Amino acid sequence: MTKPPGEQTKIIRTERGLTISGTRITLYDVMDYLTAHYPPKFIRSLFDLTDNQINAALSYIEANRAEVEAEYQMVLKQSEENRKYWEERNREHFARVAAMPSKPGREALWAKLQEQKARHASEA
């Protein structure tokens, strides 16, 4: 849905939190990249936002920095708790999968994957 030129983009509260109107992009999505020092132009392109949308998000964050930062920290904490929960819940399953013998005929693929992993590790 494209907004007519000059129509103001708003930041609205949805069940997902503070969101750029007309999108599913939250301010917390934007904050992840701002925190990592990505330039606004990159963030705009990454989320396929208009200039008005990224400017509205950045302006809202700047004008309400304490509120947005507090909510962002809560989102990060909840995300980490969810990650730990699912990691623990799936630990046994992952161990069973890792212990399973590989399927016949995949030895060459496995060797190639291990070689690529080693190459990437040496580049890092």
BELLINGI-V668781 format. One record per residue. RES is the residue in one small letter. PSI is psi as a letter, one per 30 degrees, with the letter a starting at -180 (* if undefined). Layout:
# BELLINGI-V668781
RES;PSI
RES;PSI
This chain:
# BELLINGI-V668781
m;j
t;k
k;k
p;k
p;k
g;f
e;k
q;k
t;k
k;l
i;k
i;l
r;k
t;a
e;f
r;f
g;a
l;k
t;k
i;k
s;k
g;g
t;l
r;g
i;k
t;l
l;f
y;e
d;e
v;e
m;e
d;e
y;e
l;e
t;e
a;g
h;h
y;k
p;k
p;e
k;e
f;e
i;e
r;e
s;e
l;e
f;g
d;h
l;l
t;l
d;e
n;e
q;e
i;e
n;e
a;e
a;e
l;e
s;e
y;e
i;e
e;e
a;f
n;h
r;e
a;e
e;e
v;e
e;e
a;e
e;e
y;e
q;e
m;e
v;e
l;e
k;e
q;e
s;e
e;e
e;e
n;e
r;e
k;e
y;e
w;e
e;e
e;e
r;e
n;g
r;e
e;e
h;e
f;e
a;e
r;e
v;e
a;e
a;f
m;k
p;k
s;l
k;k
p;k
g;f
r;g
e;e
a;e
l;e
w;e
a;e
k;e
l;e
q;e
e;e
q;e
k;e
a;e
r;e
h;e
a;e
s;f
e;f
a;*
